[in-house]
Amino acid sequence: MLQILVVCGAGLGSSFACQMSVESVLKDLNVEAKVDHSDIASAAGTSADIIISGKNFEEQFSRYDLSQDLIFLERLVDKEEIKEKLTPVLQEKGEL
Amino acid sequence: MKEIKFTKENVRLNVQADDWKDAIHQGVALLEHNGFVTDKYAFHIIRNIDEYGPYIVISPGIAIPHARPEDGAIDIGVSLITLKQSISFPNMETPVRVLISFAAQDNDQHLNIIKLIVKIIEDGLIQKIADISSIQKLNDLIGGDE
């Protein structure tokens, strides 16, 4: 199953809240995926297919050289923004 | 949901804060007063923001100060403060007047606190909370008593 990891600085607040919005968007889109959350230090070794994080982490992630699809959000709990940015990635992966 | 009952012990309304660091200190002071965190917790939150940017501002108008369990969290707990005047975080233009600070012991146990925060944002209640005049009205608005 598709795996999505949501990342923030501490890995238990902002990312957890964002995870709920992501799950809600996935439900709307009728896409099945396993969503989890973590802190940025643990994100480097993830096996998730898609990583979602805040815009402020973009520079940090650019140093990690990850092969995953990366999505950066202005607003972590904005379902419209999540849907807009996640949809093309899901289409590319054949999930939509 | 004992951890999200708002009382005079964990709420301060219309607080005067000098800047974002002062606002974090004031919100976290309530957690410390209630025995949920050590005196190191606010320091770690501020250090994280200095390092990663204001990841605690998850939607316009609201910040959710928190750090890792090992950064001084003792028990699951929450506090809420509203500010008399809005403050801005570094590299973030949207002003903040509501701060919901919390402590958690692992990545998942504080699910109810996160659910409440997401509900507040999705229901568009941030401005109403910023302007709220009593704890009773706050609990009526968000159902924190249930």
gemmi code that builds the backbone of each chain (N, CA, C; Angstrom):
import gemmi

chains = {
    "A": [
        ("MET", (0.833, -1.200, 0.000), (0.000, 0.000, 0.000), (0.873, 1.258, 0.000)),
        ("LEU", (0.362, 2.310, -0.598), (1.052, 3.594, -0.636), (1.336, 4.091, 0.781)),
        ("GLN", (2.558, 4.564, 1.008), (2.905, 5.080, 2.332), (3.271, 6.556, 2.246)),
        ("ILE", (2.668, 7.323, 3.165), (2.921, 8.764, 3.201), (3.434, 9.125, 4.584)),
        ("LEU", (4.521, 9.892, 4.643), (5.059, 10.331, 5.924), (4.944, 11.849, 6.026)),
        ("VAL", (4.347, 12.313, 7.134), (4.226, 13.748, 7.370), (5.269, 14.138, 8.422)),
        ("VAL", (6.024, 15.206, 8.128), (7.193, 15.526, 8.947), (7.123, 16.947, 9.499)),
        ("CYS", (7.469, 17.098, 10.787), (7.660, 18.443, 11.351), (8.854, 18.423, 12.286)),
        ("GLY", (9.087, 19.516, 12.995), (10.285, 19.637, 13.811), (10.339, 18.651, 14.960)),
        ("ALA", (9.232, 18.473, 15.654), (9.199, 17.583, 16.810), (8.607, 16.219, 16.464)),
        ("GLY", (7.766, 16.180, 15.437), (7.221, 14.903, 14.983), (6.025, 14.415, 15.764)),
        ("LEU", (5.379, 15.288, 16.503), (4.224, 14.812, 17.260), (3.080, 15.819, 17.340)),
        ("GLY", (3.273, 17.028, 16.826), (2.195, 18.009, 16.919), (1.738, 18.451, 15.547)),
        ("SER", (2.556, 19.309, 14.938), (2.199, 19.841, 13.630), (2.048, 18.726, 12.605)),
        ("SER", (2.961, 17.754, 12.646), (2.893, 16.660, 11.670), (1.684, 15.764, 11.934)),
        ("PHE", (1.344, 15.602, 13.200), (0.193, 14.775, 13.578), (-1.107, 15.446, 13.097)),
        ("ALA", (-1.179, 16.766, 13.299), (-2.356, 17.509, 12.850), (-2.463, 17.447, 11.330)),
        ("CYS", (-1.322, 17.620, 10.659), (-1.299, 17.561, 9.198), (-1.721, 16.168, 8.719)),
        ("GLN", (-1.260, 15.131, 9.424), (-1.637, 13.754, 9.067), (-3.155, 13.593, 9.028)),
        ("MET", (-3.832, 14.180, 10.005), (-5.302, 14.066, 10.027), (-5.929, 14.711, 8.801)),
        ("SER", (-5.406, 15.871, 8.431), (-5.939, 16.533, 7.240), (-5.629, 15.726, 5.987)),
        ("VAL", (-4.430, 15.146, 5.927), (-4.054, 14.321, 4.768), (-4.976, 13.109, 4.675)),
        ("GLU", (-5.230, 12.461, 5.820), (-6.116, 11.281, 5.820), (-7.515, 11.650, 5.359)),
        ("SER", (-7.941, 12.834, 5.783), (-9.262, 13.306, 5.392), (-9.336, 13.558, 3.882)),
        ("VAL", (-8.269, 14.142, 3.317), (-8.205, 14.381, 1.868), (-8.184, 13.054, 1.104)),
        ("LEU", (-7.393, 12.094, 1.602), (-7.297, 10.786, 0.936), (-8.661, 10.101, 0.911)),
        ("LYS", (-9.387, 10.262, 2.003), (-10.727, 9.668, 2.082), (-11.643, 10.299, 1.020)),
        ("ASP", (-11.550, 11.635, 0.920), (-12.347, 12.347, -0.091), (-12.012, 11.863, -1.498)),
        ("LEU", (-10.712, 11.609, -1.721), (-10.256, 11.196, -3.050), (-10.425, 9.690, -3.278)),
        ("ASN", (-10.819, 9.015, -2.214), (-11.000, 7.570, -2.287), (-9.702, 6.823, -2.605)),
        ("VAL", (-8.617, 7.291, -1.976), (-7.306, 6.652, -2.149), (-6.910, 5.999, -0.826)),
        ("GLU", (-6.463, 4.750, -0.919), (-6.008, 4.063, 0.291), (-4.524, 4.261, 0.476)),
        ("ALA", (-4.132, 4.667, 1.669), (-2.708, 4.841, 1.956), (-2.488, 4.734, 3.447)),
        ("LYS", (-1.253, 4.365, 3.810), (-0.889, 4.346, 5.229), (-0.155, 5.648, 5.513)),
        ("VAL", (-0.702, 6.462, 6.421), (-0.106, 7.759, 6.726), (0.485, 7.715, 8.139)),
        ("ASP", (1.688, 8.227, 8.271), (2.308, 8.304, 9.596), (2.999, 9.664, 9.748)),
        ("HIS", (3.457, 9.979, 10.965), (4.138, 11.256, 11.197), (5.447, 11.033, 11.939)),
        ("SER", (6.411, 11.923, 11.703), (7.690, 11.805, 12.415), (8.392, 13.151, 12.479)),
        ("ASP", (9.482, 13.178, 13.237), (10.304, 14.389, 13.279), (11.300, 14.364, 12.117)),
        ("ILE", (11.880, 15.506, 11.849), (12.728, 15.640, 10.667), (13.982, 14.779, 10.744)),
        ("ALA", (14.511, 14.593, 11.940), (15.735, 13.794, 12.067), (15.481, 12.333, 11.683)),
        ("SER", (14.277, 11.825, 11.980), (13.960, 10.428, 11.646), (13.537, 10.262, 10.196)),
        ("ALA", (13.222, 11.367, 9.531), (12.660, 11.283, 8.182), (13.682, 10.832, 7.136)),
        ("ALA", (14.957, 11.049, 7.421), (15.994, 10.759, 6.430), (16.012, 9.287, 6.008)),
        ("GLY", (15.698, 8.391, 6.934), (15.765, 6.976, 6.601), (14.434, 6.340, 6.259)),
        ("THR", (13.445, 7.132, 5.945), (12.100, 6.584, 5.739), (11.976, 5.801, 4.435)),
        ("SER", (11.054, 4.833, 4.460), (10.779, 4.090, 3.236), (9.445, 4.524, 2.618)),
        ("ALA", (8.886, 5.619, 3.116), (7.600, 6.096, 2.601), (7.723, 6.495, 1.127)),
        ("ASP", (6.589, 6.456, 0.413), (6.585, 6.822, -1.011), (6.505, 8.332, -1.210)),
        ("ILE", (5.797, 8.986, -0.292), (5.603, 10.432, -0.402), (5.906, 11.058, 0.963)),
        ("ILE", (6.614, 12.179, 0.960), (6.851, 12.911, 2.207), (6.159, 14.267, 2.104)),
        ("ILE", (5.415, 14.612, 3.153), (4.742, 15.907, 3.201), (5.279, 16.667, 4.409)),
        ("SER", (5.627, 17.957, 4.184), (6.161, 18.737, 5.299), (5.840, 20.211, 5.098)),
        ("GLY", (6.247, 21.016, 6.071), (6.021, 22.457, 5.982), (7.044, 23.102, 5.071)),
        ("LYS", (6.660, 24.213, 4.488), (7.520, 24.984, 3.591), (8.865, 25.306, 4.245)),
        ("ASN", (8.834, 25.552, 5.552), (10.067, 25.934, 6.262), (11.110, 24.806, 6.303)),
        ("PHE", (10.700, 23.581, 5.948), (11.645, 22.463, 5.964), (12.244, 22.158, 4.596)),
        ("GLU", (11.851, 22.922, 3.589), (12.270, 22.624, 2.225), (13.799, 22.596, 2.096)),
        ("GLU", (14.450, 23.579, 2.686), (15.902, 23.664, 2.587), (16.563, 22.470, 3.280)),
        ("GLN", (16.054, 22.137, 4.444), (16.564, 20.994, 5.204), (16.496, 19.703, 4.377)),
        ("PHE", (15.330, 19.503, 3.723), (15.143, 18.282, 2.928), (16.058, 18.251, 1.716)),
        ("SER", (16.374, 19.429, 1.163), (17.209, 19.457, -0.035), (18.609, 18.890, 0.275)),
        ("ARG", (18.988, 18.885, 1.546), (20.295, 18.344, 1.940), (20.264, 16.821, 2.107)),
        ("TYR", (19.057, 16.249, 2.167), (18.949, 14.814, 2.444), (19.095, 13.932, 1.202)),
        ("ASP", (18.912, 14.505, 0.022), (19.027, 13.731, -1.207), (18.085, 12.521, -1.207)),
        ("LEU", (16.821, 12.767, -0.974), (15.830, 11.686, -0.908), (15.233, 11.418, -2.283)),
        ("SER", (14.851, 10.160, -2.522), (14.293, 9.803, -3.818), (12.761, 9.952, -3.843)),
        ("GLN", (12.166, 10.165, -2.676), (10.706, 10.249, -2.602), (10.142, 11.516, -3.244)),
        ("ASP", (8.847, 11.469, -3.515), (8.145, 12.693, -3.884), (7.998, 13.546, -2.633)),
        ("LEU", (8.363, 14.815, -2.753), (8.285, 15.717, -1.606), (7.219, 16.769, -1.863)),
        ("ILE", (6.383, 16.997, -0.853), (5.359, 18.036, -0.950), (5.547, 18.994, 0.222)),
        ("PHE", (5.654, 20.296, -0.070), (5.813, 21.286, 0.994), (4.584, 22.186, 1.051)),
        ("LEU", (4.062, 22.352, 2.273), (2.808, 23.088, 2.456), (3.041, 24.437, 3.142)),
        ("GLU", (2.285, 25.435, 2.702), (2.264, 26.728, 3.398), (1.480, 26.571, 4.695)),
        ("ARG", (0.365, 25.831, 4.597), (-0.519, 25.634, 5.752), (-0.713, 24.141, 5.957)),
        ("LEU", (-0.281, 23.675, 7.113), (-0.257, 22.226, 7.342), (-1.633, 21.592, 7.490)),
        ("VAL", (-2.620, 22.395, 7.837), (-3.945, 21.820, 8.092), (-4.962, 22.370, 7.098)),
        ("ASP", (-4.489, 22.711, 5.915), (-5.365, 23.264, 4.888), (-5.678, 22.166, 3.860)),
        ("LYS", (-6.895, 21.622, 3.945), (-7.242, 20.486, 3.082), (-7.217, 20.852, 1.598)),
        ("GLU", (-7.563, 22.102, 1.292), (-7.556, 22.534, -0.111), (-6.129, 22.496, -0.677)),
        ("GLU", (-5.191, 23.053, 0.104), (-3.799, 23.064, -0.360), (-3.254, 21.634, -0.459)),
        ("ILE", (-3.599, 20.795, 0.523), (-3.129, 19.410, 0.500), (-3.680, 18.700, -0.742)),
        ("LYS", (-4.951, 18.885, -0.986), (-5.580, 18.229, -2.142), (-4.933, 18.688, -3.449)),
        ("GLU", (-4.729, 20.000, -3.555), (-4.152, 20.583, -4.768), (-2.743, 20.033, -5.042)),
        ("LYS", (-1.934, 19.899, -3.996), (-0.546, 19.463, -4.196), (-0.390, 17.944, -4.219)),
        ("LEU", (-1.298, 17.254, -3.551), (-1.183, 15.792, -3.479), (-1.767, 15.116, -4.729)),
        ("THR", (-2.806, 15.702, -5.292), (-3.489, 15.075, -6.430), (-2.550, 14.745, -7.606)),
        ("PRO", (-1.717, 15.715, -8.085), (-0.834, 15.373, -9.216), (0.144, 14.248, -8.884)),
        ("VAL", (0.610, 14.197, -7.638), (1.546, 13.142, -7.236), (0.843, 11.785, -7.234)),
        ("LEU", (-0.386, 11.765, -6.751), (-1.157, 10.513, -6.730), (-1.469, 10.055, -8.156)),
        ("GLN", (-1.746, 11.007, -9.030), (-2.024, 10.665, -10.436), (-0.796, 10.056, -11.093)),
        ("GLU", (0.335, 10.671, -10.820), (1.594, 10.190, -11.386), (1.904, 8.772, -10.920)),
        ("LYS", (1.508, 8.475, -9.680), (1.767, 7.158, -9.116), (0.691, 6.141, -9.499)),
        ("GLY", (-0.300, 6.584, -10.255), (-1.361, 5.686, -10.685), (-2.369, 5.354, -9.592)),
        ("GLU", (-2.401, 6.162, -8.543), (-3.345, 5.917, -7.445), (-4.681, 6.607, -7.703)),
        ("LEU", (-4.696, 7.483, -8.685), (-5.929, 8.213, -8.983), (-6.296, 8.023, -10.452)),
    ],
    "B": [
        ("MET", (-11.634, 12.738, 28.281), (-10.650, 13.639, 27.699), (-10.162, 14.625, 28.750)),
        ("LYS", (-9.608, 14.123, 29.825), (-9.240, 15.014, 30.927), (-8.192, 16.041, 30.514)),
        ("GLU", (-7.368, 15.685, 29.525), (-6.268, 16.578, 29.198), (-6.694, 17.815, 28.417)),
        ("ILE", (-7.948, 17.843, 27.938), (-8.361, 19.045, 27.215), (-9.545, 19.742, 27.866)),
        ("LYS", (-9.571, 19.705, 29.179), (-10.544, 20.536, 29.870), (-9.892, 21.887, 30.155)),
        ("PHE", (-10.538, 22.958, 29.706), (-9.963, 24.277, 29.935), (-10.532, 24.889, 31.213)),
        ("THR", (-9.621, 25.280, 32.101), (-9.986, 25.847, 33.409), (-9.108, 27.063, 33.666)),
        ("LYS", (-9.317, 27.697, 34.818), (-8.458, 28.846, 35.132), (-7.017, 28.417, 35.392)),
        ("GLU", (-6.794, 27.126, 35.574), (-5.429, 26.629, 35.785), (-4.615, 26.577, 34.489)),
        ("ASN", (-5.290, 26.419, 33.340), (-4.516, 26.258, 32.102), (-4.902, 27.245, 30.996)),
        ("VAL", (-5.646, 28.279, 31.342), (-6.040, 29.276, 30.336), (-5.710, 30.686, 30.843)),
        ("ARG", (-5.173, 31.515, 29.969), (-5.028, 32.954, 30.248), (-5.546, 33.690, 29.011)),
        ("LEU", (-6.473, 34.613, 29.245), (-7.061, 35.345, 28.121), (-6.527, 36.769, 28.064)),
        ("ASN", (-6.337, 37.262, 26.832), (-5.943, 38.660, 26.644), (-4.598, 39.004, 27.287)),
        ("VAL", (-3.637, 38.144, 27.061), (-2.310, 38.294, 27.648), (-1.483, 39.294, 26.840)),
        ("GLN", (-0.672, 40.061, 27.557), (0.261, 40.977, 26.896), (1.581, 40.231, 26.673)),
        ("ALA", (2.009, 40.092, 25.420), (3.285, 39.419, 25.142), (4.179, 40.337, 24.317)),
        ("ASP", (5.457, 40.395, 24.678), (6.395, 41.293, 23.995), (6.714, 40.812, 22.584)),
        ("ASP", (6.897, 39.503, 22.438), (7.268, 38.938, 21.137), (6.926, 37.449, 21.152)),
        ("TRP", (7.317, 36.727, 20.086), (6.928, 35.317, 19.996), (7.558, 34.469, 21.098)),
        ("LYS", (8.778, 34.819, 21.491), (9.427, 34.042, 22.549), (8.711, 34.242, 23.888)),
        ("ASP", (8.342, 35.476, 24.148), (7.615, 35.771, 25.390), (6.279, 35.036, 25.401)),
        ("ALA", (5.598, 35.022, 24.264), (4.303, 34.326, 24.177), (4.481, 32.830, 24.456)),
        ("ILE", (5.529, 32.233, 23.904), (5.790, 30.806, 24.163), (6.075, 30.582, 25.647)),
        ("HIS", (6.900, 31.441, 26.217), (7.205, 31.301, 27.651), (5.934, 31.365, 28.495)),
        ("GLN", (5.027, 32.271, 28.138), (3.819, 32.433, 28.952), (2.877, 31.235, 28.813)),
        ("GLY", (2.757, 30.703, 27.598), (1.913, 29.515, 27.407), (2.496, 28.292, 28.092)),
        ("VAL", (3.809, 28.134, 27.965), (4.477, 26.964, 28.551), (4.547, 27.076, 30.077)),
        ("ALA", (4.574, 28.313, 30.599), (4.586, 28.499, 32.060), (3.369, 27.840, 32.702)),
        ("LEU", (2.244, 27.867, 32.003), (1.027, 27.212, 32.531), (1.212, 25.695, 32.564)),
        ("LEU", (1.859, 25.146, 31.551), (2.139, 23.702, 31.548), (3.063, 23.352, 32.716)),
        ("GLU", (4.055, 24.195, 32.906), (5.018, 23.952, 33.985), (4.333, 24.058, 35.349)),
        ("HIS", (3.514, 25.069, 35.500), (2.767, 25.287, 36.744), (1.906, 24.058, 37.093)),
        ("ASN", (1.387, 23.413, 36.076), (0.521, 22.247, 36.296), (1.297, 20.921, 36.332)),
        ("GLY", (2.620, 21.021, 36.253), (3.449, 19.828, 36.398), (3.568, 18.971, 35.134)),
        ("PHE", (3.237, 19.533, 33.978), (3.300, 18.750, 32.732), (4.675, 18.793, 32.070)),
        ("VAL", (5.436, 19.846, 32.359), (6.760, 19.971, 31.731), (7.774, 20.527, 32.737)),
        ("THR", (9.050, 20.359, 32.427), (10.102, 20.954, 33.250), (10.389, 22.370, 32.753)),
        ("ASP", (11.258, 23.053, 33.465), (11.590, 24.435, 33.071), (12.450, 24.494, 31.808)),
        ("LYS", (12.829, 23.344, 31.247), (13.631, 23.318, 30.016), (12.767, 23.312, 28.748)),
        ("TYR", (11.478, 23.045, 28.908), (10.614, 22.788, 27.742), (10.542, 24.000, 26.791)),
        ("ALA", (10.316, 25.180, 27.348), (10.196, 26.383, 26.505), (11.499, 26.631, 25.742)),
        ("PHE", (12.628, 26.416, 26.417), (13.936, 26.588, 25.779), (14.047, 25.699, 24.531)),
        ("HIS", (13.611, 24.443, 24.656), (13.713, 23.521, 23.520), (12.787, 23.930, 22.369)),
        ("ILE", (11.606, 24.406, 22.695), (10.681, 24.854, 21.644), (11.314, 26.010, 20.865)),
        ("ILE", (11.840, 26.973, 21.608), (12.436, 28.156, 20.972), (13.660, 27.759, 20.143)),
        ("ARG", (14.461, 26.859, 20.682), (15.639, 26.400, 19.939), (15.231, 25.698, 18.634)),
        ("ASN", (14.181, 24.858, 18.717), (13.688, 24.177, 17.509), (13.229, 25.177, 16.447)),
        ("ILE", (12.550, 26.218, 16.893), (12.051, 27.219, 15.938), (13.223, 27.987, 15.326)),
        ("ASP", (14.225, 28.298, 16.153), (15.425, 28.954, 15.623), (16.087, 28.082, 14.563)),
        ("GLU", (16.044, 26.765, 14.785), (16.712, 25.854, 13.856), (15.868, 25.545, 12.616)),
        ("TYR", (14.578, 25.276, 12.812), (13.745, 24.772, 11.707), (12.755, 25.779, 11.144)),
        ("GLY", (12.589, 26.904, 11.815), (11.531, 27.815, 11.401), (10.277, 27.565, 12.225)),
        ("PRO", (9.260, 28.390, 12.028), (8.083, 28.353, 12.905), (7.100, 27.227, 12.549)),
        ("TYR", (7.544, 25.978, 12.715), (6.668, 24.851, 12.377), (5.449, 24.752, 13.289)),
        ("ILE", (5.468, 25.497, 14.382), (4.323, 25.426, 15.308), (3.149, 26.305, 14.856)),
        ("VAL", (3.390, 27.174, 13.851), (2.275, 27.971, 13.303), (1.650, 27.129, 12.194)),
        ("ILE", (0.589, 26.401, 12.538), (0.076, 25.427, 11.577), (-1.063, 25.977, 10.733)),
        ("SER", (-1.574, 27.123, 11.093), (-2.622, 27.762, 10.308), (-2.614, 29.244, 10.708)),
        ("PRO", (-3.094, 30.141, 9.839), (-3.040, 31.558, 10.189), (-3.729, 31.838, 11.531)),
        ("GLY", (-3.029, 32.551, 12.410), (-3.632, 32.964, 13.678), (-3.370, 32.053, 14.850)),
        ("ILE", (-2.884, 30.842, 14.593), (-2.715, 29.893, 15.699), (-1.332, 29.233, 15.685)),
        ("ALA", (-0.742, 29.154, 16.889), (0.517, 28.427, 17.064), (0.290, 27.343, 18.112)),
        ("ILE", (0.988, 26.226, 17.936), (0.831, 25.127, 18.909), (2.211, 24.747, 19.475)),
        ("PRO", (2.721, 25.584, 20.405), (4.056, 25.316, 20.945), (4.166, 23.921, 21.571)),
        ("HIS", (5.164, 23.164, 21.120), (5.402, 21.830, 21.668), (6.809, 21.402, 21.269)),
        ("ALA", (7.369, 20.468, 22.020), (8.675, 19.905, 21.682), (8.596, 18.397, 21.871)),
        ("ARG", (9.740, 17.726, 21.803), (9.773, 16.270, 21.934), (9.582, 15.856, 23.401)),
        ("PRO", (9.088, 14.643, 23.630), (8.953, 14.163, 25.015), (10.254, 14.302, 25.817)),
        ("GLU", (11.383, 14.001, 25.163), (12.662, 14.056, 25.878), (13.154, 15.489, 26.109)),
        ("ASP", (12.428, 16.471, 25.597), (12.811, 17.864, 25.791), (12.230, 18.467, 27.073)),
        ("GLY", (11.699, 17.616, 27.944), (11.189, 18.117, 29.227), (9.712, 17.877, 29.468)),
        ("ALA", (9.091, 17.011, 28.674), (7.684, 16.683, 28.913), (7.593, 15.672, 30.067)),
        ("ILE", (6.683, 15.916, 30.990), (6.500, 15.016, 32.129), (5.208, 14.212, 31.948)),
        ("ASP", (4.163, 14.883, 31.484), (2.866, 14.215, 31.341), (2.100, 14.890, 30.190)),
        ("ILE", (1.047, 14.242, 29.720), (0.226, 14.855, 28.670), (-0.545, 16.032, 29.262)),
        ("GLY", (-0.407, 17.192, 28.652), (-1.126, 18.349, 29.159), (-1.210, 19.438, 28.116)),
        ("VAL", (-2.134, 20.380, 28.353), (-2.373, 21.433, 27.366), (-2.621, 22.755, 28.078)),
        ("SER", (-2.293, 23.857, 27.418), (-2.675, 25.179, 27.921), (-3.095, 26.039, 26.737)),
        ("LEU", (-3.890, 27.058, 27.027), (-4.330, 27.949, 25.953), (-4.178, 29.388, 26.415)),
        ("ILE", (-3.524, 30.205, 25.597), (-3.511, 31.642, 25.886), (-3.946, 32.417, 24.640)),
        ("THR", (-4.624, 33.525, 24.892), (-4.928, 34.451, 23.793), (-4.173, 35.739, 24.079)),
        ("LEU", (-3.762, 36.421, 23.017), (-2.941, 37.615, 23.172), (-3.743, 38.878, 22.916)),
        ("LYS", (-3.432, 39.884, 23.701), (-4.066, 41.192, 23.520), (-3.703, 41.739, 22.141)),
        ("GLN", (-2.401, 41.653, 21.829), (-1.943, 42.075, 20.507), (-1.245, 40.913, 19.818)),
        ("SER", (-1.457, 40.808, 18.510), (-0.874, 39.672, 17.793), (0.653, 39.790, 17.735)),
        ("ILE", (1.302, 38.637, 17.619), (2.757, 38.595, 17.470), (3.078, 37.879, 16.167)),
        ("SER", (4.290, 38.109, 15.647), (4.712, 37.420, 14.429), (5.911, 36.537, 14.730)),
        ("PHE", (5.993, 35.428, 14.014), (7.138, 34.531, 14.143), (8.133, 34.825, 13.023)),
        ("PRO", (9.398, 34.454, 13.227), (10.400, 34.709, 12.181), (10.028, 34.008, 10.871)),
        ("ASN", (10.221, 34.670, 9.760), (9.931, 34.122, 8.426), (8.478, 33.709, 8.241)),
        ("MET", (7.596, 34.356, 8.924), (6.179, 33.985, 8.846), (5.383, 35.275, 8.979)),
        ("GLU", (4.642, 35.606, 7.934), (3.964, 36.894, 7.955), (2.669, 36.887, 8.763)),
        ("THR", (1.987, 35.725, 8.806), (0.674, 35.734, 9.441), (0.779, 35.943, 10.951)),
        ("PRO", (0.057, 36.937, 11.480), (0.099, 37.204, 12.915), (-0.643, 36.130, 13.715)),
        ("VAL", (-0.199, 35.918, 14.939), (-0.772, 34.886, 15.807), (-1.337, 35.528, 17.075)),
        ("ARG", (-2.552, 35.121, 17.433), (-3.120, 35.590, 18.707), (-3.570, 34.453, 19.612)),
        ("VAL", (-3.585, 33.218, 19.088), (-3.989, 32.070, 19.908), (-2.820, 31.089, 19.981)),
        ("LEU", (-2.448, 30.711, 21.192), (-1.393, 29.706, 21.370), (-1.929, 28.543, 22.208)),
        ("ILE", (-1.948, 27.369, 21.618), (-2.310, 26.164, 22.363), (-1.014, 25.367, 22.544)),
        ("SER", (-0.472, 25.419, 23.755), (0.779, 24.711, 24.049), (0.430, 23.339, 24.599)),
        ("PHE", (1.277, 22.343, 24.294), (1.003, 21.039, 24.893), (2.286, 20.242, 25.087)),
        ("ALA", (2.165, 19.233, 25.946), (3.259, 18.285, 26.163), (2.725, 16.898, 25.888)),
        ("ALA", (3.584, 16.036, 25.354), (3.170, 14.672, 25.041), (4.284, 13.715, 25.419)),
        ("GLN", (3.909, 12.473, 25.723), (4.923, 11.509, 26.164), (5.437, 10.622, 25.048)),
        ("ASP", (4.680, 10.499, 23.968), (5.191, 9.790, 22.799), (4.544, 10.419, 21.565)),
        ("ASN", (4.693, 9.785, 20.408), (4.199, 10.405, 19.173), (2.680, 10.348, 19.015)),
        ("ASP", (1.993, 9.522, 19.796), (0.586, 9.247, 19.506), (-0.427, 9.441, 20.639)),
        ("GLN", (0.015, 9.390, 21.894), (-0.956, 9.333, 22.998), (-1.836, 10.570, 23.152)),
        ("HIS", (-1.369, 11.693, 22.628), (-2.077, 12.952, 22.808), (-3.045, 13.215, 21.650)),
        ("LEU", (-3.533, 12.130, 21.054), (-4.427, 12.215, 19.895), (-5.582, 13.202, 20.110)),
        ("ASN", (-6.170, 13.189, 21.311), (-7.327, 14.054, 21.562), (-6.992, 15.541, 21.465)),
        ("ILE", (-5.785, 15.887, 21.911), (-5.373, 17.291, 21.829), (-5.243, 17.700, 20.360)),
        ("ILE", (-4.613, 16.858, 19.561), (-4.426, 17.167, 18.138), (-5.778, 17.230, 17.427)),
        ("LYS", (-6.653, 16.299, 17.781), (-8.002, 16.305, 17.173), (-8.713, 17.610, 17.466)),
        ("LEU", (-8.579, 18.077, 18.707), (-9.229, 19.325, 19.084), (-8.655, 20.494, 18.281)),
        ("ILE", (-7.332, 20.530, 18.148), (-6.685, 21.614, 17.402), (-7.138, 21.605, 15.940)),
        ("VAL", (-7.168, 20.435, 15.333), (-7.596, 20.329, 13.933), (-9.062, 20.757, 13.792)),
        ("LYS", (-9.868, 20.365, 14.768), (-11.287, 20.734, 14.734), (-11.444, 22.260, 14.812)),
        ("ILE", (-10.675, 22.890, 15.704), (-10.731, 24.352, 15.841), (-10.399, 25.026, 14.509)),
        ("ILE", (-9.362, 24.527, 13.849), (-8.943, 25.132, 12.580), (-9.974, 24.871, 11.481)),
        ("GLU", (-10.405, 23.611, 11.370), (-11.329, 23.272, 10.280), (-12.705, 23.916, 10.475)),
        ("ASP", (-13.086, 24.145, 11.729), (-14.374, 24.798, 11.980), (-14.275, 26.320, 11.913)),
        ("GLY", (-13.041, 26.834, 11.658), (-12.854, 28.281, 11.531), (-13.059, 29.052, 12.828)),
        ("LEU", (-12.626, 28.471, 13.957), (-12.911, 29.084, 15.260), (-11.767, 29.937, 15.822)),
        ("ILE", (-10.663, 30.078, 15.078), (-9.488, 30.729, 15.665), (-9.779, 32.179, 16.055)),
        ("GLN", (-10.420, 32.913, 15.147), (-10.697, 34.322, 15.454), (-11.665, 34.445, 16.631)),
        ("LYS", (-12.643, 33.556, 16.688), (-13.600, 33.594, 17.809), (-12.882, 33.326, 19.130)),
        ("ILE", (-11.936, 32.393, 19.117), (-11.183, 32.101, 20.345), (-10.308, 33.291, 20.720)),
        ("ALA", (-9.692, 33.917, 19.705), (-8.833, 35.078, 19.968), (-9.604, 36.179, 20.689)),
        ("ASP", (-10.896, 36.291, 20.388), (-11.715, 37.369, 20.951), (-12.551, 36.938, 22.159)),
        ("ILE", (-12.387, 35.700, 22.606), (-13.290, 35.185, 23.635), (-13.040, 35.872, 24.990)),
        ("SER", (-14.097, 36.034, 25.773), (-13.963, 36.842, 26.991), (-13.991, 36.035, 28.281)),
        ("SER", (-14.345, 34.754, 28.217), (-14.339, 33.963, 29.454), (-14.051, 32.497, 29.147)),
        ("ILE", (-13.573, 31.779, 30.181), (-13.245, 30.362, 30.015), (-14.515, 29.553, 29.760)),
        ("GLN", (-15.593, 29.961, 30.408), (-16.876, 29.278, 30.185), (-17.277, 29.346, 28.708)),
        ("LYS", (-17.139, 30.546, 28.144), (-17.490, 30.707, 26.721), (-16.557, 29.888, 25.832)),
        ("LEU", (-15.299, 29.817, 26.241), (-14.326, 29.016, 25.492), (-14.757, 27.549, 25.462)),
        ("ASN", (-15.105, 27.023, 26.618), (-15.527, 25.619, 26.683), (-16.843, 25.392, 25.931)),
        ("ASP", (-17.731, 26.380, 26.004), (-18.989, 26.265, 25.248), (-18.700, 26.201, 23.746)),
        ("LEU", (-17.738, 27.019, 23.315), (-17.427, 27.109, 21.888), (-16.806, 25.823, 21.346)),
        ("ILE", (-15.849, 25.281, 22.085), (-15.126, 24.130, 21.532), (-15.490, 22.808, 22.179)),
        ("GLY", (-16.386, 22.837, 23.144), (-16.830, 21.588, 23.745), (-15.746, 20.882, 24.527)),
        ("GLY", (-14.820, 21.652, 25.103), (-13.715, 21.070, 25.863), (-14.151, 20.408, 27.157)),
        ("ASP", (-15.384, 20.645, 27.565), (-15.898, 20.076, 28.821), (-16.342, 18.637, 28.678)),
        ("GLU", (-16.562, 18.212, 27.451), (-17.200, 16.912, 27.244), (-16.257, 15.762, 27.535)),
    ],
}
model = gemmi.Model(1)
for chain_id, residues in chains.items():
    chain = gemmi.Chain(chain_id)
    for i, (resn, *xyz) in enumerate(residues, 1):
        res = gemmi.Residue()
        res.name, res.seqid = resn, gemmi.SeqId(i, " ")
        for name, pos in zip(("N", "CA", "C"), xyz):
            atom = gemmi.Atom()
            atom.name, atom.element = name, gemmi.Element(name[0])
            atom.pos, atom.b_iso = gemmi.Position(*pos), 0.0
            res.add_atom(atom)
        chain.add_residue(res)
    model.add_chain(chain)
structure = gemmi.Structure()
structure.add_model(model)
structure.setup_entities()
